[in-house]
Amino acid sequence: MAVTIGSVDLGKIQSMNVSKSETISTRPKITKDSDEAIGVSISGALRTVNIKGRLTASSIANLLIAITNIEALIDGNQTSNVVLNIDVEGTTFLSITVKINSFTWKYEVENRAVADYNLEVVENE
């Protein structure tokens, strides 16, 4: 599985959770029984992708470069379009334009040049 966000390789993916939801608001039909209602989408559909993975580099310096490259995509206003590409066995599984909601990573001293991370993105068209 190859996963990139922008031009950054996200390393080894341990798990991925994709959800798509839409908030439906119900409105009663005028002059009808209260059991009859109309479902209306007010805010549109929202796809969220959560990725848990592991970055491995040849050195701590290269690991920090990889982390910095991901963090640089979160620029405070995220005006640029960033594409999340997920390829499985040579087939595009998912390719969407996203905004990064959060990126957290953990480095353990005994695991040189390795960092585990969680990345949450929201589809943005």
N, CA and C atoms as a LAMMPS dump frame, in Angstrom:
ITEM: TIMESTEP
0
ITEM: NUMBER OF ATOMS
375
ITEM: BOX BOUNDS ff ff ff
-5.0000000000000000e+02 5.0000000000000000e+02
-5.0000000000000000e+02 5.0000000000000000e+02
-5.0000000000000000e+02 5.0000000000000000e+02
ITEM: ATOMS id mol type element x y z
1 1 1 N 0.85 -1.169 0
2 1 2 C 0 0 0
3 1 3 C 0.897 1.234 0
4 2 1 N 0.663 2.115 -0.943
5 2 2 C 1.411 3.375 -1.011
6 2 3 C 0.45 4.522 -0.707
7 3 1 N 0.819 5.333 0.262
8 3 2 C -0.029 6.448 0.652
9 3 3 C 0.803 7.714 0.674
10 4 1 N 0.307 8.741 -0.015
11 4 2 C 0.969 10.04 -0.016
12 4 3 C -0.051 11.128 0.268
13 5 1 N 0.437 12.211 0.869
14 5 2 C -0.367 13.421 1.004
15 5 3 C 0.474 14.536 0.422
16 6 1 N -0.049 15.171 -0.615
17 6 2 C 0.789 16.077 -1.391
18 6 3 C 1.881 15.236 -2.016
19 7 1 N 3.125 15.638 -1.821
20 7 2 C 4.245 14.843 -2.34
21 7 3 C 4.949 14.053 -1.238
22 8 1 N 4.349 14.002 -0.048
23 8 2 C 4.977 13.361 1.11
24 8 3 C 4.515 11.914 1.241
25 9 1 N 5.473 10.992 1.289
26 9 2 C 5.19 9.569 1.494
27 9 3 C 4.862 9.356 2.967
28 10 1 N 3.726 8.733 3.249
29 10 2 C 3.3 8.518 4.635
30 10 3 C 3.825 7.226 5.241
31 11 1 N 4.745 6.564 4.583
32 11 2 C 5.39 5.392 5.168
33 11 3 C 4.47 4.192 5.249
34 12 1 N 4.695 3.363 6.287
35 12 2 C 3.927 2.132 6.466
36 12 3 C 2.61 2.443 7.176
37 13 1 N 1.519 2.094 6.54
38 13 2 C 0.197 2.331 7.115
39 13 3 C -0.196 1.119 7.945
40 14 1 N -0.545 1.377 9.21
41 14 2 C -0.966 0.289 10.1
42 14 3 C -2.467 0.084 10.05
43 15 1 N -3.209 1.186 9.939
44 15 2 C -4.66 1.083 9.805
45 15 3 C -5.21 2.371 9.208
46 16 1 N -6.404 2.233 8.654
47 16 2 C -7.051 3.378 8.036
48 16 3 C -8.55 3.246 8.266
49 17 1 N -9.185 4.357 8.616
50 17 2 C -10.621 4.384 8.835
51 17 3 C -11.194 5.51 7.981
52 18 1 N -12.127 5.17 7.1
53 18 2 C -12.755 6.159 6.227
54 18 3 C -14.236 6.208 6.556
55 19 1 N -14.747 7.412 6.779
56 19 2 C -16.18 7.545 7.022
57 19 3 C -16.719 8.706 6.195
58 20 1 N -17.943 8.549 5.749
59 20 2 C -18.619 9.618 5.022
60 20 3 C -19.98 9.783 5.664
61 21 1 N -20.277 11.006 6.049
62 21 2 C -21.533 11.248 6.754
63 21 3 C -22.183 12.525 6.247
64 22 1 N -23.433 12.64 6.572
65 22 2 C -24.197 13.814 6.194
66 22 3 C -25.21 14.079 7.298
67 23 1 N -25.333 15.303 7.712
68 23 2 C -26.289 15.662 8.745
69 23 3 C -27.638 15.928 8.091
70 24 1 N -28.612 15.146 8.468
71 24 2 C -29.959 15.29 7.924
72 24 3 C -30.841 15.932 8.993
73 25 1 N -31.468 17.006 8.607
74 25 2 C -32.406 17.695 9.497
75 25 3 C -33.815 17.374 9.012
76 26 1 N -34.684 17.041 9.918
77 26 2 C -36.055 16.719 9.519
78 26 3 C -36.96 17.927 9.751
79 27 1 N -37.85 18.111 8.819
80 27 2 C -38.827 19.192 8.873
81 27 3 C -40.209 18.579 8.671
82 28 1 N -41.181 18.983 9.484
83 28 2 C -42.531 18.443 9.293
84 28 3 C -43.159 18.982 8.01
85 29 1 N -44.016 18.156 7.413
86 29 2 C -44.773 18.611 6.249
87 29 3 C -45.937 19.464 6.758
88 30 1 N -46.121 20.595 6.141
89 30 2 C -47.197 21.503 6.558
90 30 3 C -48.542 20.849 6.276
91 31 1 N -49.407 20.934 7.225
92 31 2 C -50.781 20.388 7.193
93 31 3 C -50.829 18.868 7.105
94 32 1 N -49.736 18.199 7.466
95 32 2 C -49.71 16.733 7.449
96 32 3 C -49.521 16.217 8.866
97 33 1 N -49.743 14.93 9.034
98 33 2 C -49.54 14.273 10.316
99 33 3 C -48.089 14.452 10.76
100 34 1 N -47.855 14.535 12.047
101 34 2 C -46.5 14.745 12.57
102 34 3 C -45.56 13.579 12.259
103 35 1 N -46.111 12.421 11.899
104 35 2 C -45.273 11.289 11.507
105 35 3 C -44.622 11.505 10.145
106 36 1 N -45.195 12.38 9.353
107 36 2 C -44.677 12.632 8.012
108 36 3 C -43.724 13.819 8.058
109 37 1 N -42.487 13.559 7.669
110 37 2 C -41.487 14.622 7.692
111 37 3 C -40.618 14.525 6.446
112 38 1 N -39.946 15.596 6.16
113 38 2 C -39.027 15.655 5.034
114 38 3 C -37.611 15.726 5.589
115 39 1 N -36.722 14.881 5.06
116 39 2 C -35.318 14.936 5.446
117 39 3 C -34.571 15.892 4.525
118 40 1 N -33.83 16.821 5.118
119 40 2 C -33.118 17.828 4.343
120 40 3 C -31.655 17.852 4.774
121 41 1 N -30.766 17.831 3.795
122 41 2 C -29.336 17.964 4.082
123 41 3 C -28.996 19.445 4.101
124 42 1 N -28.499 19.912 5.228
125 42 2 C -28.195 21.336 5.37
126 42 3 C -26.73 21.624 5.057
127 43 1 N -25.844 20.788 5.554
128 43 2 C -24.422 21.107 5.432
129 43 3 C -23.675 20.251 4.414
130 44 1 N -24.341 19.34 3.728
131 44 2 C -23.67 18.506 2.737
132 44 3 C -22.949 17.327 3.351
133 45 1 N -22.341 16.539 2.499
134 45 2 C -21.643 15.329 2.941
135 45 3 C -20.221 15.655 3.379
136 46 1 N -19.712 14.857 4.301
137 46 2 C -18.37 15.045 4.835
138 46 3 C -17.669 13.691 4.903
139 47 1 N -16.507 13.592 4.234
140 47 2 C -15.705 12.37 4.307
141 47 3 C -14.483 12.66 5.176
142 48 1 N -14.257 11.8 6.145
143 48 2 C -13.108 11.909 7.039
144 48 3 C -12.266 10.651 6.899
145 49 1 N -10.943 10.833 6.816
146 49 2 C -10.025 9.701 6.723
147 49 3 C -9.047 9.801 7.887
148 50 1 N -8.972 8.747 8.688
149 50 2 C -8.02 8.647 9.79
150 50 3 C -6.994 7.582 9.435
151 51 1 N -5.734 7.974 9.485
152 51 2 C -4.652 7.048 9.143
153 51 3 C -3.714 6.925 10.332
154 52 1 N -3.43 5.683 10.696
155 52 2 C -2.433 5.396 11.725
156 52 3 C -1.27 4.742 10.998
157 53 1 N -0.077 5.307 11.162
158 53 2 C 1.049 4.768 10.425
159 53 3 C 2.372 4.923 11.142
160 54 1 N 3.433 4.54 10.435
161 54 2 C 4.784 4.593 10.996
162 54 3 C 5.736 5.134 9.932
163 55 1 N 6.442 6.194 10.308
164 55 2 C 7.486 6.751 9.458
165 55 3 C 8.812 6.153 9.877
166 56 1 N 9.577 5.665 8.919
167 56 2 C 10.903 5.117 9.178
168 56 3 C 11.874 5.806 8.234
169 57 1 N 12.989 6.278 8.77
170 57 2 C 13.974 6.984 7.956
171 57 3 C 15.362 6.417 8.208
172 58 1 N 16.304 6.828 7.376
173 58 2 C 17.678 6.346 7.509
174 58 3 C 18.421 7.014 8.663
175 59 1 N 17.896 8.153 9.134
176 59 2 C 18.522 8.852 10.258
177 59 3 C 17.462 9.684 10.967
178 60 1 N 17.785 10.128 12.166
179 60 2 C 16.86 10.99 12.907
180 60 3 C 16.638 12.288 12.138
181 61 1 N 17.689 12.822 11.523
182 61 2 C 17.558 14.056 10.736
183 61 3 C 16.559 13.873 9.596
184 62 1 N 16.616 12.743 8.89
185 62 2 C 15.675 12.48 7.798
186 62 3 C 14.261 12.24 8.31
187 63 1 N 14.141 11.651 9.498
188 63 2 C 12.832 11.474 10.103
189 63 3 C 12.2 12.829 10.399
190 64 1 N 12.991 13.745 10.946
191 64 2 C 12.48 15.08 11.248
192 64 3 C 12.096 15.837 9.981
193 65 1 N 12.806 15.601 8.89
194 65 2 C 12.439 16.218 7.611
195 65 3 C 11.066 15.721 7.165
196 66 1 N 10.838 14.408 7.274
197 66 2 C 9.546 13.833 6.884
198 66 3 C 8.416 14.409 7.74
199 67 1 N 8.639 14.502 9.04
200 67 2 C 7.626 15.058 9.949
201 67 3 C 7.369 16.525 9.617
202 68 1 N 8.432 17.284 9.41
203 68 2 C 8.306 18.705 9.079
204 68 3 C 7.554 18.901 7.765
205 69 1 N 7.797 18.03 6.785
206 69 2 C 7.089 18.136 5.503
207 69 3 C 5.587 17.935 5.661
208 70 1 N 5.182 17.025 6.54
209 70 2 C 3.746 16.826 6.789
210 70 3 C 3.183 18.02 7.551
211 71 1 N 3.89 18.452 8.59
212 71 2 C 3.413 19.587 9.378
213 71 3 C 3.333 20.865 8.547
214 72 1 N 4.195 21.005 7.545
215 72 2 C 4.184 22.2 6.692
216 72 3 C 2.889 22.311 5.889
217 73 1 N 2.204 21.196 5.686
218 73 2 C 0.929 21.23 4.975
219 73 3 C -0.169 21.874 5.813
220 74 1 N 0.05 21.946 7.126
221 74 2 C -0.893 22.609 8.027
222 74 3 C -0.351 24.019 8.233
223 75 1 N -0.779 24.944 7.374
224 75 2 C -0.169 26.269 7.372
225 75 3 C -1.013 27.363 8.028
226 76 1 N -2.03 26.985 8.762
227 76 2 C -2.843 27.982 9.45
228 76 3 C -4.117 28.34 8.714
229 77 1 N -4.065 28.348 7.391
230 77 2 C -5.294 28.601 6.635
231 77 3 C -5.526 27.565 5.539
232 78 1 N -4.566 26.734 5.273
233 78 2 C -4.654 25.624 4.32
234 78 3 C -5.363 26.042 3.03
235 79 1 N -4.797 27.054 2.384
236 79 2 C -5.396 27.542 1.146
237 79 3 C -5.046 26.697 -0.055
238 80 1 N -3.958 25.948 0.019
239 80 2 C -3.581 25.13 -1.135
240 80 3 C -4.33 23.803 -1.113
241 81 1 N -4.544 23.248 -2.312
242 81 2 C -5.199 21.947 -2.425
243 81 3 C -4.158 20.855 -2.231
244 82 1 N -4.419 19.966 -1.292
245 82 2 C -3.529 18.848 -1.014
246 82 3 C -4.288 17.572 -1.345
247 83 1 N -3.65 16.685 -2.101
248 83 2 C -4.316 15.45 -2.514
249 83 3 C -3.794 14.287 -1.685
250 84 1 N -4.719 13.523 -1.134
251 84 2 C -4.399 12.277 -0.447
252 84 3 C -4.591 11.159 -1.451
253 85 1 N -3.523 10.409 -1.736
254 85 2 C -3.578 9.282 -2.666
255 85 3 C -3.3 7.995 -1.91
256 86 1 N -4.179 7.034 -2.095
257 86 2 C -3.996 5.722 -1.488
258 86 3 C -4.063 4.698 -2.616
259 87 1 N -2.934 4.027 -2.85
260 87 2 C -2.858 2.986 -3.878
261 87 3 C -2.668 1.635 -3.209
262 88 1 N -3.466 0.68 -3.615
263 88 2 C -3.373 -0.679 -3.09
264 88 3 C -3.102 -1.613 -4.261
265 89 1 N -1.983 -2.296 -4.206
266 89 2 C -1.588 -3.254 -5.239
267 89 3 C -1.684 -2.664 -6.637
268 90 1 N -1.214 -1.412 -6.784
269 90 2 C -1.187 -0.767 -8.092
270 90 3 C -2.496 -0.154 -8.548
271 91 1 N -3.522 -0.234 -7.717
272 91 2 C -4.825 0.333 -8.055
273 91 3 C -5.123 1.511 -7.138
274 92 1 N -5.591 2.606 -7.717
275 92 2 C -5.961 3.764 -6.899
276 92 3 C -7.189 3.408 -6.078
277 93 1 N -7.005 3.347 -4.78
278 93 2 C -8.078 3.016 -3.843
279 93 3 C -8.872 4.262 -3.5
280 94 1 N -8.162 5.388 -3.322
281 94 2 C -8.794 6.652 -2.97
282 94 3 C -7.859 7.774 -3.383
283 95 1 N -8.405 8.802 -4.003
284 95 2 C -7.638 9.983 -4.372
285 95 3 C -8.557 11.178 -4.202
286 96 1 N -8.364 11.941 -3.119
287 96 2 C -9.257 13.052 -2.811
288 96 3 C -8.458 14.278 -2.366
289 97 1 N -9.026 15.443 -2.61
290 97 2 C -8.45 16.689 -2.127
291 97 3 C -8.879 16.861 -0.673
292 98 1 N -7.923 17.188 0.191
293 98 2 C -8.204 17.213 1.625
294 98 3 C -7.644 18.458 2.309
295 99 1 N -8.134 18.679 3.502
296 99 2 C -7.553 19.591 4.475
297 99 3 C -7.159 18.726 5.667
298 100 1 N -6.027 19.036 6.281
299 100 2 C -5.575 18.255 7.436
300 100 3 C -6.252 18.787 8.686
301 101 1 N -6.94 17.913 9.374
302 101 2 C -7.588 18.278 10.632
303 101 3 C -6.609 18.149 11.794
304 102 1 N -5.817 17.066 11.8
305 102 2 C -4.817 16.908 12.863
306 102 3 C -3.721 15.948 12.426
307 103 1 N -2.53 16.178 12.976
308 103 2 C -1.392 15.296 12.765
309 103 3 C -0.653 15.218 14.091
310 104 1 N -0.617 14.022 14.677
311 104 2 C 0.113 13.816 15.934
312 104 3 C 1.119 12.7 15.71
313 105 1 N 2.268 12.834 16.341
314 105 2 C 3.29 11.799 16.194
315 105 3 C 3.974 11.559 17.522
316 106 1 N 4.539 10.352 17.62
317 106 2 C 5.208 9.939 18.858
318 106 3 C 6.542 9.309 18.493
319 107 1 N 7.573 9.789 19.164
320 107 2 C 8.919 9.272 18.956
321 107 3 C 9.388 8.635 20.252
322 108 1 N 9.882 7.416 20.178
323 108 2 C 10.437 6.739 21.34
324 108 3 C 11.939 6.591 21.136
325 109 1 N 12.709 6.996 22.116
326 109 2 C 14.161 7.064 22.003
327 109 3 C 14.77 5.732 21.585
328 110 1 N 14.243 4.625 22.068
329 110 2 C 14.844 3.327 21.741
330 110 3 C 14.588 2.896 20.297
331 111 1 N 13.641 3.522 19.624
332 111 2 C 13.365 3.213 18.214
333 111 3 C 13.942 4.32 17.342
334 112 1 N 15.22 4.246 17.084
335 112 2 C 15.902 5.292 16.318
336 112 3 C 15.267 5.494 14.94
337 113 1 N 15.079 6.736 14.579
338 113 2 C 14.584 7.133 13.259
339 113 3 C 13.232 6.511 12.903
340 114 1 N 12.397 6.282 13.914
341 114 2 C 11.05 5.739 13.718
342 114 3 C 10.074 6.595 14.522
343 115 1 N 8.956 6.947 13.902
344 115 2 C 7.91 7.694 14.608
345 115 3 C 6.552 7.138 14.199
346 116 1 N 5.709 6.872 15.173
347 116 2 C 4.327 6.477 14.917
348 116 3 C 3.485 7.743 14.854
349 117 1 N 2.461 7.739 13.994
350 117 2 C 1.641 8.951 13.858
351 117 3 C 0.18 8.615 13.628
352 118 1 N -0.637 9.626 13.847
353 118 2 C -2.059 9.598 13.511
354 118 3 C -2.333 10.844 12.674
355 119 1 N -2.993 10.647 11.564
356 119 2 C -3.317 11.753 10.663
357 119 3 C -4.808 11.709 10.391
358 120 1 N -5.469 12.849 10.589
359 120 2 C -6.895 12.942 10.26
360 120 3 C -7.083 14.035 9.224
361 121 1 N -7.719 13.679 8.121
362 121 2 C -7.992 14.639 7.063
363 121 3 C -9.48 14.649 6.747
364 122 1 N -9.925 15.779 6.185
365 122 2 C -11.313 15.942 5.79
366 122 3 C -11.332 16.289 4.308
367 123 1 N -12.193 15.604 3.56
368 123 2 C -12.289 15.866 2.124
369 123 3 C -12.718 17.309 1.895
370 124 1 N -12.069 17.943 0.927
371 124 2 C -12.35 19.337 0.609
372 124 3 C -12.398 19.482 -0.899
373 125 1 N -13.533 19.883 -1.408
374 125 2 C -13.647 20.011 -2.867
375 125 3 C -13.534 21.436 -3.289
